[in-house]
Amino acid sequence: MANKASIRQARYDSTHCKTYCLKFNYGTDADIIEKLSSVPSMQGYIKQLIRQDMAMSASVSACGSTQEMAEEKAD
């Protein structure tokens, strides 16, 4: 039987959290498995990489729209 703390945690998780499961192949993804095994926090490392990618995408989009506005003014 589950205790009250685990019930509260499950309720919190169901409303505030999203879980993603990844499957890696020992043959084709060995480099990724090795890297993830070497970092202190896999979740933190993956979040950091995603946030870096999002920041890069946002800056590229901002640069692109600025360039487009400059081209429109030139016309």
Secondary structure, 3 states (H helix, E strand, C coil): CCCHHHHHHHHHHHHHCCCCCCCCCCCCCHHHHHHHHHCCCHHHHHHHHHHHHHHHHHHHHHHHHHHHHHHHHHC
